[in-house]
Amino acid sequence: MILKKMFSRKWLLTTLLVFAGSAVCIRLGIWQLDRLEQRRAFNAQVESMRAADLLDLNREVPENITEMEWRGVRATGEYDFVNQVALRNQYNGDQYGYHLITPLLFNGTAVLVDRGWIPADGNSAPADWRQYDEEGTVTVTGQIRLGQGKPAFGGVADALPENGEMLFLWNNLDVEKISTQFPYPILKAYLQPNATSSDTIPPIPFQPVVELTEGSHLGYAQQWFAFAAILFIGYPFYLRRQE
């Protein structure tokens, strides 16, 4: 009787809306479970890489370095300031500025180093950045990080100049695209130097705070599944009351 009433002309549209709403809630619940698995995988990656031995790039450059994000790393070489670029829209507290991204040359190759934040005032051109040069051999200790192109939502994509000139100001730290500008090979990951509270003179190194938690994904998934159950199971009871 209830099934017949659900698909009657009077209630058909409402029934279809209830089914559609239930399906949407179930899909959102599954999406949250997917996010939870991604978060768990990320946490496991960070924990395993932080537990690994410090990687010395002067001794070994692993072929699978792109699978080692968040591992401790060290490299010794010389900076190539002529080919350094800067990343827009970076902040130190509430101060707007850039991050200097400089190639570090070693053993016939190079790796990009996020040397840290500089203020925007007085630093609009590559020539201005030379005041932050660190001449001679340097040793950088930090973490392996992977670059990122334009985010899936928001952000502005970077386009290389059609005339072949070098693009110095970037919206995204897209290692692969940036490396196409250089006359030498570049690793497919970059180095993010360790930072301390005493780093107050630009370029100021930066390390993101990584929270190894599962977040609220499981709770949200349970809520969406509960909404689906309320719609799917509660709807027939509602129809009975209409009798």
C-alpha positions in Angstrom: 0.0 0.0 0.0 2.8 2.4 0.9 4.7 1.6 -2.2 1.7 2.2 -4.3 1.1 5.5 -2.6 4.8 6.5 -3.0 4.6 6.2 -6.7 1.1 7.6 -7.1 0.7 10.7 -9.2 0.2 12.9 -6.1 3.4 11.7 -4.4 5.7 10.8 -7.3 7.6 14.0 -7.4 8.1 14.0 -3.6 9.3 10.4 -3.7 11.8 11.2 -6.5 13.1 14.1 -4.5 13.5 12.0 -1.4 15.4 9.3 -3.3 17.6 12.0 -4.9 18.2 13.6 -1.5 19.1 10.2 0.0 21.5 9.5 -2.8 23.2 12.8 -2.5 23.6 12.3 1.3 25.1 8.9 0.7 27.5 10.2 -1.9 28.6 13.0 0.4 29.2 10.4 3.2 31.3 8.3 0.9 33.2 11.4 -0.1 34.0 12.2 3.5 35.2 8.6 4.0 37.5 9.1 0.9 38.8 12.3 2.5 39.5 10.3 5.7 41.5 7.7 3.8 43.5 10.4 2.1 44.2 12.1 5.5 45.3 8.8 7.0 47.6 8.2 4.0 49.0 11.7 4.4 49.6 11.2 8.1 51.4 7.8 7.4 53.6 9.5 4.8 54.6 12.3 7.0 55.3 10.0 10.0 57.3 7.5 8.0 59.4 10.2 6.2 60.1 12.0 9.5 61.3 8.8 11.0 63.7 8.1 8.1 67.4 9.0 8.2 68.5 12.4 7.0 69.1 12.2 3.2 72.3 13.7 2.0 71.8 14.7 -1.7 75.5 15.1 -2.3 75.9 11.4 -1.6 72.7 10.1 -3.3 69.8 11.5 -5.3 67.1 8.8 -5.2 65.1 8.3 -8.4 61.9 8.2 -6.3 62.6 11.4 -4.5 59.1 12.6 -5.4 57.8 9.8 -3.1 59.8 11.2 -0.1 58.0 14.4 0.7 58.5 15.5 4.3 61.8 13.5 4.7 64.7 15.4 6.2 67.3 16.4 3.6 70.7 18.1 3.3 72.5 19.5 0.3 75.7 21.5 -0.1 76.4 23.6 -3.1 76.3 27.2 -4.5 73.2 29.3 -5.2 72.5 30.4 -8.8 71.1 33.9 -8.1 70.8 34.8 -11.8 68.1 32.3 -12.3 66.2 32.6 -9.0 62.5 33.4 -9.0 60.0 34.6 -6.5 56.6 33.3 -5.3 53.8 35.9 -5.0 51.2 36.3 -2.2 53.3 35.2 0.7 52.9 36.6 4.2 55.1 37.0 7.3 52.4 37.7 9.9 50.4 40.4 8.2 53.2 41.7 6.0 52.8 41.0 2.3 55.8 39.8 0.3 57.4 37.0 -1.7 59.3 33.8 -1.1 62.7 33.6 -2.9 63.1 30.3 -4.8 66.7 29.8 -5.7 68.4 26.9 -7.5 71.2 25.3 -5.5 73.9 23.8 -7.8 75.6 20.6 -6.7 77.1 17.5 -8.4 76.1 18.6 -11.9 72.5 19.1 -11.1 70.4 21.5 -9.0 67.5 21.6 -6.6 65.2 24.6 -5.9 65.3 26.0 -2.4 62.6 28.0 -0.8 64.9 30.4 0.9 62.0 32.2 2.6 60.1 35.4 2.9 61.1 38.9 1.8 59.0 42.1 2.0 57.3 43.3 -1.2 58.4 46.9 -0.7 61.5 47.5 -2.6 61.7 44.0 -4.0 59.6 44.2 -7.2 62.4 43.2 -9.6 65.0 40.4 -9.7 67.8 43.0 -9.3 66.3 44.0 -6.0 66.6 40.4 -4.7 70.4 40.4 -5.1 70.7 42.1 -1.7 69.9 38.7 -0.2 72.6 36.8 -2.0 74.6 34.2 0.0 77.9 33.9 -1.8 80.1 30.8 -1.7 79.3 27.3 -0.7 76.3 26.8 1.5 74.7 23.8 3.3 70.9 23.7 3.4 69.1 21.4 5.8 65.4 21.0 5.7 62.6 18.9 4.2 61.8 17.5 0.8 58.7 19.2 -0.6 56.7 18.7 -3.8 55.7 21.6 -5.9 52.2 22.5 -6.9 50.6 23.9 -10.0 47.3 25.9 -10.0 45.0 24.5 -7.3 41.8 22.7 -8.5 39.7 25.6 -7.1 40.8 29.2 -7.2 44.3 30.4 -7.8 45.9 31.8 -11.0 47.8 29.6 -13.5 51.3 30.6 -14.5 52.0 31.0 -18.2 55.5 31.2 -19.6 56.2 34.2 -21.8 55.7 33.4 -25.5 58.9 35.4 -26.5 61.0 32.9 -24.5 61.9 35.4 -21.8 62.2 34.1 -18.2 59.3 34.4 -15.9 60.5 35.7 -12.5 57.3 36.2 -10.5 55.2 33.0 -10.0 51.8 32.4 -8.5 52.5 28.7 -7.9 55.6 26.8 -6.9 55.3 24.6 -9.9 58.7 22.9 -9.9 58.3 21.1 -13.2 57.2 24.3 -15.1 59.8 26.5 -13.4 62.6 24.0 -14.3 61.9 24.4 -18.0 63.6 27.8 -17.8 66.9 26.6 -16.6 69.9 25.4 -18.7 70.6 22.5 -16.3 68.7 19.6 -14.8 66.5 20.3 -11.8 65.2 17.8 -9.3 61.4 17.3 -9.3 61.2 18.3 -5.7 62.3 21.4 -3.7 63.9 22.0 -0.4 62.2 23.8 2.4 64.9 24.8 5.0 64.3 24.4 8.7 63.1 27.5 10.5 63.6 28.7 14.0 62.1 31.5 16.0 65.4 33.4 15.8 65.0 33.8 12.0 64.0 37.4 11.7 66.2 38.8 8.9 64.9 38.2 5.3 64.8 35.9 3.6 63.0 34.3 6.6 62.6 30.5 6.3 59.2 29.0 6.7 58.0 25.6 7.7 54.3 24.8 7.6 52.6 23.4 10.8 51.4 19.9 10.0 48.7 18.5 12.2 48.7 14.7 12.1 45.0 14.2 13.0 42.1 12.6 11.2 40.0 15.8 11.3 36.2 15.6 11.4 35.8 13.5 8.2 34.4 10.4 10.1 31.9 12.5 12.0 30.7 14.3 8.9 30.4 10.9 7.1 28.2 9.6 9.9 26.0 12.7 9.8 25.5 12.4 6.0 24.6 8.7 6.3 22.2 9.6 9.2 20.5 12.2 7.0 20.1 9.6 4.2 18.6 7.1 6.7 16.2 9.7 8.0 15.0 10.6 4.5 14.8 7.0 3.2 13.3 5.4 6.3 11.3 8.3 7.6 9.5 9.1 4.3 7.2 5.9 4.4 6.2 6.7 8.0 5.3 10.2 6.9 3.1 8.8 4.2 1.3 6.5 6.6 0.5 9.5 8.8 -1.1 11.2 5.8 -3.6 8.4 5.6 
